[in-house]
Amino acid sequence: MPLDQKPVPAQPSADSGPDRAPDREAAGGSSGAAAGGATEAWSVRQPGPWTHRDLAANGARFHIAELGAGPLVLLVHGWPEYWWAWRHQLTALAEAGYRAVALDLRGIGGSDRTPRGYDPGNLALDITGVIRSLGERRAHLVGHASGGTLAWVAAVMRPSVIQSLTVVSAAHPRDLRRALLTDRRQMAAFEHVLGFQRPWIPERRLVAEDAALVGRYLDAWTGPNGLDEAAVHAYRQAIQIPSTAHCSIEPYRWLVRSMARPDGIQFARRMKKPITAPTLHVQGAADPVLLSHTALGGGEYVAAPYRWRLLPGVGHFPHEEVPEQFTAELLDWVSRHKE
């Protein structure tokens, strides 16, 4: 399938051509009431000041939204989001003089849905491969939740590529592994992840009734500020793109099923390697999914400047619940580590 390496207009389009299959899936037949009550076509490629394009990395095709010029800041979403989660930060970073790029992970949004490749090592190589495909040697890497886990992994596997690290709502992989084996409170908070281990049933539940379950997750996982209706609508639409529900939970299946396998044990050992990138670690104090005491302690693995920020009254999505506060923290951190 040919790759479109040129920026495309940031407009929803249901007839984007035969080489735009994931995008066509996102728009075709996926319409519904937007927050304002009007019925309109929906697309992964939401309009805005950014441009959308595709690029090749690590044997797959990835969709990105890009805005601004300057040092690269690569933004990696968590579950059940996609690139749209970073809309506030894209504009703020561009205005501050950065090249801001929000990535759709493998299997999600406008990126390829491959039959395999959802282990953390390969997904981290997707991220560092995208940095290289963007023509950059290094980047400030920002990751939320599962994207934050991959940010930790990328900083271990390809340290020369990561200029600074910002991890949001994500424990270091070794701390998460330990908590899921020993901490009943964290096990209970990850009940949805344990439910993902069944075959096929989780995928069907996620897309049933216009992805109502995803809406309930989003509502339960946020603090008092919550998410706006347009965002919830977008994430419910995105999970219904064919194969997305399956691909998006495959990393969680690897997480649990690999714990007693040689590949999981080897991965945990590899993650002992110290991280050399300056690291900002942001956690919502009211996060019901990744408990703050599980995330606390990530600095043990960082052999560089490390800053811990616990945000009172904030849930699992700091970048969306308190975008101005989060963005101020992010801008201050990357500005301190430009060189």
C-alpha positions in Angstrom: 0.0 0.0 0.0 1.6 3.3 -1.0 2.4 5.8 1.7 1.4 9.4 1.6 4.4 11.3 2.9 2.9 14.7 2.2 0.9 16.7 4.7 -2.9 16.4 3.9 -5.5 19.0 4.7 -6.8 18.6 8.3 -10.4 17.9 7.1 -12.6 14.9 7.8 -13.0 13.0 4.6 -15.0 9.8 3.9 -13.7 9.4 0.4 -10.0 9.6 0.9 -9.1 7.1 -1.8 -8.1 3.4 -2.0 -4.7 3.9 -0.3 -6.3 5.4 2.8 -8.0 2.3 4.2 -7.8 3.0 8.0 -9.0 6.6 7.4 -11.9 5.4 5.3 -12.9 2.9 8.1 -12.8 5.8 10.5 -15.3 7.9 8.5 -17.3 5.4 6.6 -20.4 4.3 8.5 -19.1 5.9 11.7 -21.3 8.8 12.2 -23.3 9.9 15.2 -24.4 12.8 17.3 -21.6 15.2 18.2 -21.6 17.0 21.5 -23.8 19.8 20.1 -26.4 17.3 19.0 -25.9 17.6 15.2 -25.3 14.5 13.2 -22.1 14.6 11.1 -19.4 12.4 9.7 -16.6 11.5 12.1 -13.0 11.0 11.2 -9.7 10.2 13.0 -8.2 13.2 11.1 -10.0 15.9 13.0 -9.5 19.4 11.6 -7.4 22.0 13.3 -4.3 24.1 12.8 -2.2 20.9 12.5 -1.6 18.8 9.4 -2.1 15.1 9.1 0.2 12.7 7.3 1.5 9.1 7.2 5.0 7.8 7.6 6.7 4.5 7.6 8.6 3.1 10.6 9.5 -0.3 12.0 7.7 -2.1 9.2 4.3 -0.3 9.6 2.5 2.9 8.6 1.8 5.5 11.3 -0.5 8.4 11.3 0.6 11.7 12.9 -0.8 15.1 13.5 1.9 17.8 13.3 2.2 21.5 14.2 5.0 24.0 14.6 8.7 24.1 14.0 11.7 23.7 16.3 12.9 20.9 18.6 10.7 17.8 18.3 8.3 16.9 21.0 6.6 13.5 20.3 3.3 12.9 22.1 2.2 9.3 22.7 -1.4 8.6 23.8 -2.7 6.0 26.2 -5.8 3.8 26.2 -8.6 4.3 25.1 -7.4 7.5 23.4 -5.6 8.3 20.1 -3.6 11.4 18.9 -6.6 13.7 19.6 -5.8 13.5 23.3 -2.9 15.9 22.8 -4.9 18.7 21.0 -4.3 21.2 23.8 -0.5 20.5 23.9 -0.1 20.5 20.2 -1.1 24.2 19.9 0.7 25.3 23.1 4.0 23.6 22.1 3.9 25.0 18.6 3.3 28.5 20.0 6.3 28.1 22.3 8.6 27.3 19.4 8.5 23.5 19.2 7.7 21.0 16.5 4.8 19.1 18.2 3.8 15.7 16.8 1.0 13.5 18.1 1.3 9.8 17.1 -1.3 7.2 16.7 0.1 4.0 18.1 0.2 0.7 16.1 -3.4 -0.6 15.8 -5.1 2.6 16.8 -6.5 5.7 15.1 -5.2 6.1 11.6 -2.2 3.8 12.0 -1.8 0.3 10.6 -3.5 -2.6 12.4 -0.9 -5.4 12.1 -1.6 -9.0 13.2 1.3 -8.9 15.7 3.9 -6.6 17.1 2.2 -5.4 20.3 4.9 -6.3 22.9 6.5 -3.3 24.6 9.8 -3.8 22.9 8.4 -3.6 19.4 6.0 -0.8 20.3 8.9 1.3 21.7 10.8 0.7 18.5 7.8 2.1 16.6 8.2 5.3 18.6 11.9 5.7 18.1 11.4 4.7 14.4 8.9 7.5 14.0 11.4 10.0 15.4 13.9 8.9 12.8 11.3 9.0 10.0 10.6 12.5 11.0 14.2 13.3 10.1 15.2 14.0 13.7 18.1 12.5 15.7 16.5 13.2 19.1 13.2 14.2 20.6 11.5 15.2 23.8 9.2 12.2 24.4 5.9 12.5 26.2 3.7 9.5 27.0 0.5 8.9 28.8 -0.6 5.7 30.5 0.2 2.8 28.2 2.1 5.4 26.0 3.9 6.4 29.2 5.0 2.8 29.7 6.4 2.7 26.2 8.2 6.0 26.9 10.0 4.3 29.8 10.9 1.4 27.5 12.0 3.6 24.6 14.3 5.5 27.0 16.0 2.2 28.0 16.2 0.7 24.5 17.3 3.8 22.5 18.7 6.3 25.1 20.5 8.3 22.4 17.2 9.2 20.8 15.5 10.6 23.9 16.4 14.1 24.8 14.0 14.4 27.7 11.2 12.2 29.0 7.8 13.1 30.4 5.7 10.2 31.8 2.1 10.8 32.7 -0.1 8.3 34.7 2.4 5.5 34.2 4.6 3.6 36.6 8.0 2.3 35.6 7.4 -1.2 34.1 9.2 -2.9 37.0 7.1 -1.1 39.6 3.9 -1.9 37.7 4.9 -5.6 37.4 5.7 -5.7 41.1 2.3 -4.1 42.0 0.3 -6.4 39.8 1.9 -9.4 41.5 1.8 -8.2 45.2 -0.6 -5.2 45.6 -4.3 -6.1 45.9 -5.4 -2.5 45.5 -3.6 -2.1 42.2 -4.8 -5.4 41.0 -8.4 -4.3 41.7 -7.8 -1.0 40.0 -6.6 -3.0 36.9 -9.7 -5.1 36.9 -10.5 -4.0 33.3 -7.0 -5.2 32.3 -7.6 -8.6 33.9 -10.9 -8.8 32.0 -9.1 -8.1 28.7 -7.4 -11.6 29.0 -10.5 -13.4 27.8 -10.6 -14.1 24.0 -13.0 -12.1 21.9 -15.5 -11.2 24.6 -13.7 -7.9 25.6 -13.6 -6.7 22.0 -17.4 -7.3 21.7 -18.1 -5.5 24.9 -16.0 -2.5 24.1 -17.8 -1.8 20.8 -21.4 -2.7 21.9 -24.0 0.0 22.1 -21.9 2.6 20.4 -18.9 1.9 22.7 -20.9 2.7 25.8 -18.5 0.9 28.0 -15.6 3.1 26.9 -17.7 6.1 27.9 -18.3 4.6 31.3 -14.6 4.0 31.7 -13.7 7.6 30.8 -16.3 8.9 33.2 -15.1 6.7 36.1 -11.4 7.4 35.5 -11.5 11.2 35.6 -11.4 13.6 38.5 -13.9 16.4 39.2 -13.1 18.3 35.9 -13.9 15.3 33.7 -13.6 15.2 30.0 -15.7 17.3 27.6 -18.5 15.6 25.6 -16.7 16.1 22.3 -13.7 14.1 23.6 -15.7 11.3 25.0 -17.6 11.1 21.7 -14.4 11.0 19.8 -12.9 8.2 21.8 -16.1 6.1 21.6 -16.0 6.5 17.8 -12.3 5.7 17.5 -12.6 2.3 19.4 -15.3 1.2 16.9 -13.0 1.5 13.9 -12.7 -2.2 12.7 -9.9 -4.1 14.6 -9.1 -1.3 16.9 -10.7 -2.8 20.0 -8.6 -6.0 19.5 -5.3 -4.3 18.6 -5.6 -1.7 21.4 -5.9 -4.3 24.2 -3.2 -6.7 22.8 -0.5 -4.9 24.8 -2.4 -5.5 28.0 -2.7 -9.2 27.1 1.0 -9.4 26.7 1.5 -7.6 30.0 -0.4 -10.1 32.0 0.3 -13.3 30.1 4.1 -12.7 29.9 4.7 -12.4 33.6 5.7 -16.0 34.0 7.1 -16.5 30.5 10.8 -16.2 29.6 10.1 -13.1 27.4 8.4 -11.2 30.2 11.1 -12.1 32.7 13.8 -11.1 30.3 12.0 -7.8 29.6 11.7 -7.0 33.3 15.5 -7.7 33.7 16.2 -5.4 30.8 14.3 -2.6 32.4 16.7 -2.5 35.3 19.0 -0.4 33.0 19.2 3.2 34.3 17.5 5.8 32.2 19.8 8.7 31.2 17.2 11.1 30.0 16.0 13.9 32.3 12.5 12.7 33.5 9.4 14.5 34.5 6.9 12.1 36.2 3.3 13.4 36.4 0.6 11.7 38.3 -3.0 12.5 39.3 -3.6 12.1 43.0 -7.1 10.9 42.3 -6.2 8.5 39.5 -8.3 5.3 40.1 -6.5 3.3 37.5 -2.8 3.7 38.2 -2.6 4.4 41.9 -0.2 7.1 43.0 1.8 4.8 45.3 2.4 2.4 42.4 3.8 5.2 40.3 5.8 6.7 43.1 9.4 5.5 43.0 10.1 5.8 39.3 13.1 8.0 40.1 14.9 4.9 41.4 15.5 4.0 37.7 16.6 7.4 36.5 20.3 8.4 36.5 19.5 11.9 35.5 17.5 14.9 36.8 14.1 13.6 37.9 11.0 15.6 38.9 7.9 14.1 40.5 4.6 16.0 40.2 1.5 14.8 42.1 -1.6 16.8 41.0 -4.3 17.0 43.7 -7.9 16.2 42.5 -6.8 15.0 39.1 -7.6 11.6 37.7 -6.1 9.5 35.0 -6.0 12.1 32.2 -4.0 15.2 33.5 -3.3 16.5 30.0 -7.1 16.7 29.4 -8.5 17.4 32.9 -6.2 20.3 33.7 -4.6 21.0 30.3 -3.2 24.5 31.3 -1.5 23.2 34.5 -0.1 20.1 32.8 1.1 22.1 29.7 2.9 24.6 32.0 4.7 21.7 33.7 5.6 20.2 30.3 6.9 23.4 28.8 9.0 24.2 31.8 10.6 20.8 31.7 11.4 20.7 28.0 12.7 24.3 28.1 15.2 23.2 30.8 16.5 20.4 28.6 16.7 21.8 25.1 20.4 21.2 24.8 
